[in-house]
């Protein structure tokens, strides 16, 4: 980040590097903070009910997996990324499309409908920066009915909620394959 400092009468700009973690700090941040299901079970039941409703709303399951994975990429949610890429693979999604999802705009592997959904996912996930632009909404409107737009929006709301719960409370992905080098 850039920081400015006044020294006498001149302005000095200096670069402050993003905070780097030491080995001990990184280990400390990789501990689960709390289990929200144990602390607030009624609220987590409501979250699960929203997710179940979204999952059964009639949108293509493969499309839902793409937006869950994409939002989780943008939110840097390792737990959800692991879960949704595994689910997508089990449902038949190709490795290539999963690998290229972070660069979907530059890839021809996604349909116009998927591209509209991914653009809407990006816009709503990064709402403070995007403000849900009109051109993205226009593309969404070409590919999705009004009812589908609401369904898709609530699917994006749900995964962003899960990402915030998982990242905020440090829900960790399973360490079933491999491990970090020591």
C-alpha positions as CSV (number, residue, x, y, z in Angstrom):
1,X,0.0,0.0,0.0
2,X,1.2,3.5,-0.7
3,X,1.6,5.8,2.3
4,X,2.4,9.4,2.3
5,X,4.4,11.2,5.0
6,X,4.9,14.9,5.4
7,X,8.5,15.7,6.4
8,X,9.0,19.4,6.6
9,X,7.5,20.9,3.5
10,X,7.9,17.9,1.1
11,X,5.7,14.9,0.5
12,X,7.5,11.6,0.6
13,X,5.7,8.6,-0.9
14,X,6.8,5.2,0.3
15,X,5.6,1.7,-0.4
16,X,4.5,-0.4,2.5
17,X,4.6,-4.0,1.6
18,X,1.5,-6.2,2.4
19,X,2.0,-7.9,5.7
20,X,3.9,-11.2,5.4
21,X,3.3,-14.0,7.9
22,X,6.1,-15.6,9.7
23,X,5.9,-19.4,10.1
24,X,4.4,-19.1,13.6
25,X,1.9,-16.5,12.6
26,X,0.6,-18.5,9.7
27,X,0.2,-21.5,11.9
28,X,-1.8,-19.4,14.4
29,X,-4.2,-18.2,11.7
30,X,-4.8,-21.8,10.5
31,X,-6.6,-22.8,13.7
32,X,-10.4,-22.9,13.7
33,X,-11.7,-20.1,15.8
34,X,-15.1,-21.5,16.6
35,X,-17.8,-23.9,15.4
36,X,-20.8,-21.7,14.4
37,X,-23.0,-24.9,14.2
38,X,-22.4,-25.5,17.9
39,X,-22.7,-21.9,19.0
40,X,-25.7,-20.8,16.9
41,X,-27.4,-24.0,15.7
42,X,-30.8,-22.3,14.8
43,X,-29.1,-19.7,12.6
44,X,-26.9,-22.3,10.9
45,X,-30.1,-24.4,10.3
46,X,-31.6,-21.4,8.6
47,X,-28.4,-21.0,6.4
48,X,-28.5,-24.7,5.5
49,X,-32.2,-24.3,4.6
50,X,-31.4,-21.4,2.3
51,X,-28.7,-23.5,0.7
52,X,-31.0,-26.5,0.2
53,X,-33.6,-24.2,-1.4
54,X,-31.1,-22.7,-3.7
55,X,-29.7,-26.1,-4.6
56,X,-33.2,-27.3,-5.6
57,X,-34.3,-24.1,-7.3
58,X,-34.2,-25.4,-10.8
59,X,-30.9,-23.9,-12.0
60,X,-28.5,-26.3,-13.6
61,X,-26.4,-28.0,-10.8
62,X,-23.3,-27.6,-12.9
63,X,-23.9,-23.8,-13.1
64,X,-24.4,-23.7,-9.3
65,X,-21.1,-25.5,-8.8
66,X,-19.3,-23.0,-11.1
67,X,-20.6,-20.0,-9.2
68,X,-19.9,-21.6,-5.8
69,X,-16.3,-22.2,-6.9
70,X,-15.9,-18.8,-8.5
71,X,-17.2,-16.9,-5.5
72,X,-15.0,-19.0,-3.2
73,X,-12.0,-18.1,-5.4
74,X,-12.7,-14.4,-5.1
75,X,-13.2,-14.7,-1.3
76,X,-10.1,-16.9,-0.9
77,X,-12.1,-19.5,0.9
78,X,-10.0,-22.7,0.9
79,X,-12.6,-24.8,2.7
80,X,-15.3,-24.0,0.2
81,X,-12.9,-24.2,-2.8
82,X,-12.0,-27.8,-1.8
83,X,-15.6,-28.8,-1.2
84,X,-17.1,-27.3,-4.4
85,X,-14.3,-28.4,-6.8
86,X,-14.7,-31.9,-5.4
87,X,-18.4,-31.7,-5.8
88,X,-18.1,-30.4,-9.4
89,X,-15.6,-33.2,-10.3
90,X,-18.0,-35.8,-8.9
91,X,-20.8,-34.3,-11.0
92,X,-18.7,-34.6,-14.1
93,X,-17.1,-31.1,-14.4
94,X,-13.8,-31.2,-16.3
95,X,-10.5,-30.5,-14.7
96,X,-9.7,-28.0,-17.5
97,X,-12.8,-25.9,-16.8
98,X,-12.1,-25.9,-13.1
99,X,-8.5,-24.8,-13.7
100,X,-9.5,-22.0,-16.0
101,X,-12.3,-20.7,-13.9
102,X,-10.2,-18.0,-12.3
103,X,-9.6,-16.7,-15.9
104,X,-13.0,-17.4,-17.3
105,X,-13.2,-14.2,-19.3
106,X,-10.2,-15.3,-21.3
107,X,-11.4,-18.9,-21.9
108,X,-13.7,-20.1,-24.6
109,X,-14.8,-23.1,-22.5
110,X,-17.8,-21.4,-20.9
111,X,-21.2,-20.9,-22.6
112,X,-22.9,-17.5,-22.9
113,X,-25.2,-18.5,-20.0
114,X,-22.3,-19.5,-17.8
115,X,-20.4,-16.4,-18.7
116,X,-23.4,-14.2,-17.7
117,X,-23.7,-16.1,-14.4
118,X,-20.0,-15.8,-13.7
119,X,-19.9,-12.1,-14.5
120,X,-22.9,-11.6,-12.1
121,X,-21.1,-13.7,-9.5
122,X,-18.0,-11.5,-9.8
123,X,-20.1,-8.3,-9.7
124,X,-22.1,-9.3,-6.6
125,X,-19.1,-10.9,-4.8
126,X,-17.0,-7.8,-5.3
127,X,-20.0,-5.4,-4.8
128,X,-18.0,-2.6,-3.2
129,X,-15.9,-2.3,-6.3
130,X,-18.4,-3.2,-9.0
131,X,-21.7,-1.7,-7.9
132,X,-23.4,-4.4,-10.0
133,X,-22.9,-2.6,-13.4
134,X,-25.6,-2.2,-15.9
135,X,-23.7,-3.9,-18.7
136,X,-23.3,-7.0,-16.5
137,X,-27.0,-6.9,-15.6
138,X,-27.9,-6.5,-19.3
139,X,-26.0,-9.7,-20.2
140,X,-27.6,-11.5,-17.3
141,X,-31.0,-10.4,-18.5
142,X,-30.3,-11.8,-22.0
143,X,-29.5,-15.3,-20.6
144,X,-31.8,-15.6,-17.6
145,X,-35.5,-15.1,-17.0
146,X,-36.4,-12.7,-14.1
147,X,-37.2,-15.7,-11.9
148,X,-33.8,-17.3,-12.7
149,X,-32.1,-14.0,-12.0
150,X,-33.5,-14.0,-8.5
151,X,-32.5,-17.7,-8.0
152,X,-29.0,-17.0,-9.2
153,X,-28.7,-13.9,-7.0
154,X,-29.8,-15.9,-4.0
155,X,-27.3,-18.7,-4.9
156,X,-24.6,-16.0,-4.9
157,X,-25.8,-14.6,-1.6
158,X,-25.7,-18.1,-0.1
159,X,-22.1,-19.0,-1.2
160,X,-20.8,-15.5,-0.1
161,X,-22.4,-16.1,3.3
162,X,-20.8,-19.5,3.6
163,X,-17.5,-18.1,2.5
164,X,-17.7,-15.4,5.2
165,X,-18.5,-17.9,7.8
166,X,-15.7,-20.3,6.8
167,X,-13.1,-17.6,6.4
168,X,-14.1,-15.6,9.4
169,X,-14.1,-18.6,11.7
170,X,-11.2,-20.3,10.0
171,X,-12.9,-23.4,8.8
172,X,-10.0,-25.5,7.4
173,X,-10.1,-27.7,4.4
174,X,-9.4,-31.4,4.9
175,X,-5.8,-32.5,4.6
176,X,-6.6,-35.7,2.9
177,X,-4.1,-35.6,0.1
178,X,-0.5,-34.5,0.6
179,X,0.6,-31.9,3.1
180,X,2.5,-28.7,3.2
181,X,6.3,-29.0,3.1
182,X,8.0,-28.5,6.4
